[in-house]
Amino acid sequence: MTRITRRAALGLLAAPALTGAASAQATRLRFAHPHPESDSWHRAALRFAELLRERSGGALTVQVFPNGALGSDPTIISAARGGTLDIALTGNPFFTGLAPRLNVLDLPFQFRDRRHVTAVLDGRIGAGLRGELDGANLTVLGFWDIGFRNITNYRRAVAQPADLRGLKIRTTPNPAHIRAFTLRGANQVTMPFTELFTAMETRAVDGQENPTTLILNARFFEVQRHLSLTRHAYTAGILAMSKARFEALAPNLREAVMAVAAEVTPQQRAMNEEGEGGSVAELRRRGMQIVEEPDRDAFARIVVEETRRDFATRFGAELPEAIAAAATAS
């Protein structure tokens, strides 16, 4: 994206909502996310836009801005909070500064599989966590999927925790992620996702950690050589709407927004789950050297107890224990 195009896109954040005669015909909602157009987030966002236009009888239209066109992860969250953006979608770690209890979702080696994830996010625990962002002027529409995180770098294969020592690894600005990589001996660096490709290309960082679907869709294989399937943490994406904007809609339109979000959310998660196996094969075909069975137990022994203790010290042990119990019910 050129600088001129980016400036034009950023200017849309400051554009006022449609008013007067135009709003009588349709209300336009602006929806921004940082992932590439090839990613499931964008495909699901377009599906959300299509269904919402249909279900609202054309009263609501959605314009989707992918690939960080309207700014980085923190920028779009701030814009949605301030009402200059209607809908923001980005990873849960970027919301934890506003609602620290959400950090529970990012604790390492916490989720057994996606059935466990669904039981938590779509159940009582998820319902309670949605409310954590009410005070930040955000209405949570759903928890979308980023997936189970894996480590890439351009310097060496990572099979044991010791292989991470000295590597400069980009993580999210989430306390659990930062603490986990520090315990493993990595030099962790936080930055928005939109800056990551360039940072790896220029060797400002050695590597990063993300799900294989996103590693493929963001073309990280062009600047990374090694992939280790550690699956060391799960990350949800939060689909959030400006609370003021949501509450300004007519009741029937608020119902339409929530109903469409509830319909598209499992579809987006299924896109990622279905694409996971194929993404590993494609990354290998693209030249990445893959450690398929790293010593996950060794990684877990270093970080699980410490990160849970850190969380429990601040917020109590109830939430992690409830999430662990949900594994047996899923």
Summary of the structure (lengths in Angstrom):
residues: 330
radius of gyration: 19.7
end to end distance: 43.1
largest distance: 63.7
contacts: 1124
relative contact order: 0.17
helix: 55%
strand: 18%
